[in-house]
Amino acid sequence: MDGRVAIVNGFGRTLGDGIIGLQALHAVRALGLLRREAVLFRLVMPSPVIEGVYAAAADLAEIRVLPWEDATPARPFAGATGFAEVIDMRDFAFDPDFRGVAMIDYFLRRLGADPASVPAAWKRNTWLAPRVAAPAPAAGGAAGGYVLVCPRTANPMRDMPEAVQARILAWLERHCGVPVLTQARLPPAASLDALCALVGGARLVVSADTAMVHLADAMGVACLAFFTTHDPAWRVRDYPLCRSVHLRPEGLPPALEFPRGAEDVAAARAAWDALGADGAETALRGGWAAVAG
């Protein structure tokens, strides 16, 4: 029998889930809360950035491919046969225990650790920065840094509407005195190192995309994060450099992961509208003041 622990679908398919899940693994290993060596079975994604995250984590676990036909727990995963322990996280986004808790706490608990026993410093994304190339100035940046706006997400409920993005860019350009970059006008990052360089060179990240919020924490960059479908406490509770705004869409259940139809997207857009110019300006003023001194 293999004396290691098999982690199946660790840790999901998205950039943000991977960053946080690997932090949980890093923490339980470093704190001696997971004594077995780990083998991570994961789906290969058509994203050089996500693949780069797992390549950077090669010292945390042996990483193997989870076939797409085994992506859901409808049948036992034969690849995990013979391990001393199996932690099956397939379809964890649909697990009721995943909703309404800090994501890092969910992963810690699934790895066998009591989240309350893990210090807050170990719930930040400290595993990543030492494992990527040192950030170089991003295109369009300057010696004094820049503000990076990240309006697009992997979920239409969380996207920043065009009108809101234009208002935010205009305010930043008027008040910050440094270049303002938006991911909406930049080519996609070709690698994890390139994305970390983009984030690491910023003085402030303004984001609707939670993955970029997690990267900002990893790179030690201040962040202003806008949340629609989730309470910020479930994603940024442990990030001291992050200020958050909860937009609270009317009629959407808490922690809704995927839109059920066009009406859910419309409800999220309405929450952005309700923020208004004054609300956006207040949030931006506070976010910039935190880095401008």
Salt bridges, closest charged atoms under 4 A:
ASP2 OD2 - ARG4 NH2 2.91
GLU37 OE1 - ARG29 NH1 3.15
GLU51 OE2 - ARG42 NH2 2.90
ASP59 OD2 - ARG131 NH2 2.74
GLU62 OE1 - ARG4 NH1 2.67
GLU62 OE2 - ARG64 NE 2.71
ASP70 OD1 - ARG75 NE 3.03
GLU85 OE1 - ARG36 NE 3.85
ASP88 OD2 - ARG90 NH2 2.74
ASP105 OD1 - LYS123 NZ 3.26
ASP105 OD2 - ARG237 NH1 2.78
GLU162 OE2 - ARG152 NH2 2.36
ASP217 OD1 - ARG124 NE 2.82
ASP238 OD2 - ARG237 NH2 3.00
GLU257 OE1 - ARG158 NH2 3.51
GLU257 OE2 - HIS230 NE2 3.00
GLU257 OE2 - ARG235 NH2 3.71
ASP264 OD2 - ARG260 NE 2.79
GLU281 OE2 - ARG285 NH2 2.41
